[in-house]
Amino acid sequence: MKYTQKDVCRLLNIKRETLRHYEKEGLIVPEIDPVNQYRMYDIDTVYLISECKRYQANEFSLAEIREMLKEDTLETYTARMEEKQKEFEKKRDYYIRLAAFNADYITRLKRIPATINTPCVTEEEAILFVKEREGTALTLTPENIEANRMIRADLSDSFIMGYFPDENSEHCEWGFGRWIRCAQADPENGKVIPSGRSLACTVDIGSDMKISSSWADSLKTYAEENGIHTAGTIIMRQLVRVTGNHETHRYMEIVMPLAEE
């Protein structure tokens, strides 16, 4: 039995363009009806097309599929699938981590209006912080980018961050950070800012990329008035930069960890 392109497209839920592309790449060779020049496919070719479609669904390239169809033994094919499984597991772990980060991030975005210049006590996760440079302005150079590029190779769950080791000093470290579990920390790839109770608020710094420890003055005042003892450091992280009504809003979350009791 022979099948037309229309038949194959209906049977396999595939587009004509895909069939033409498979043919162009040499994966399939349909018969050409000498009378009407229609492309016809026998049952073996239909099965072959379904295999190609499944391989593509498993994220193999057409070049890899061509090689698989012509050269693979059972052993080499199995090895390919094992390598692909490792890739899938790595992606799964990545998206699990990204989904957890994004859920927390959305919560932080939604509470921006209520926390503008309004101190509150929060429970913060630990942060892995990688310093890019020192100073009150963020300036990236090829040297400091290369030095700490690992944490920023994937920016999906990291954020621009300023860190003041001394809350009374203007000495600032600029870099990138991500929320972590302490057990995940790599001490060779940055410093860990521990989790724990903190004072926090949000400020809108507009388009300015220079920061100051004075932005935490409202937190310092709140701590003094309420007898709260801070740990002596300040964390500033950019939550989001948005533009509306021709105005730039850069919302920075300011955190002052509390001293252990």
Buried (B, 14 or more C-beta within 10 A) or exposed (E): EBBBBEBBBEEBEBEEEBBBBBBEEEBBEBEEEEEEEBBBBEEEBBEBBBBBBEBBEBEBEBEBBBBBBEEBEEEEEEEBEEEBEEEEEEEEEEEEBBEEBEEEBEEBBEBBEEBEEEBBEBEBBBBBBBBBBEBBEBEEEEEBEEEBEEBBEEEEBBBBBBBBEEBEEEEBBBBBBBBBEEEEBEEEEBBBBEBBBBBBBBBBBEEEBEBBBEBBEBBBEBBEEEEBEBBBBBBBBBBBBEEEEEEEBBBBBBBBBBEEE
